[in-house]
Amino acid sequence: MADKDDKTPMCVPGKFYVDSSCIDCDLCRETAPSIFGRDEDEGVSYVAKQPENDEELAAACEAMEGCPVEAIGDDGE
């Protein structure tokens, strides 16, 4: 389970986040490219933008559910 106290530094504030357990597998960026970005320096994903509509929300949820190391969290904000 993702740890909201261990978010990757580039995550924008809001409901979804990525923590430092990310293994940079690219699944979230493939599933929800408008939501997730890649921190080239750290080699991890981050939330570049919070979902703004139902389609983006569904994609972010799909990415969270598919994350192999459960690095994506939803803190309910």
N, C-alpha and C positions, 0 to 999 in steps of 0.2 A: 504494500500500500504506500502511495506517495506521501511524503512528509512535507506539510505546508511550511514548516520552519526551515526547510532545506531547499528552497526554490532555486533554480538556476538564475543567475543574476540579471539576465536580460528579459525575464518574464514581465509582461505588462500587468498592472494590477487588475484583479477581477476574479471571477469564479474559477477559471481553469489555470493550472500551473504545471510546470515540469520540475521535478526535483533532481538532485545530483546523481541519482541512481541510473539516469539515462545512459544507455549504451550506444547512442547515435546510430540506431538501426535503420532510420529513415521511414519507418512505417507511419508515424504520425504526419510527417511532411507529405507523404504520398496520399494519405487518407484525407487530410484536411490542409492542403497547401496554403489556403488563405489565412489559417489560424496559426500554424506552427512555422518557425524558422529554425535556422541552424547557426549556432555560435561557432564560427570557424576556429577561433582561438582556443576555446575550451573543448570542442568536439562533442557538443551536446545540443539537443533541441531546446527550444523555449517557446513560450506563447507570445507570438508577435502581435496578435490582435485577439481580443475577446469576440466570441460569436455575436453577430448583430441581427441574425434572423434565424428562422427555424431550420433552414437548410444548413447553415454554418453550425448551429447547435448540434444537429444530428451528426454532422461530420466529426465534430470535436468529441462527442460521446462515443462514436465508433472508434476513433483513434484511442481514446482512453481505455475502452474495453479490450482493444487489440494489443495494447502495449505489452510486450513480452516480459518486462520487468516491473510493471505497474508503477512507472515513473510519472505518469500523468495523474493529477489529482483534480478534484472538484470540491472546493471548500464551501460550496453552497451560497456564496455571496451573490 
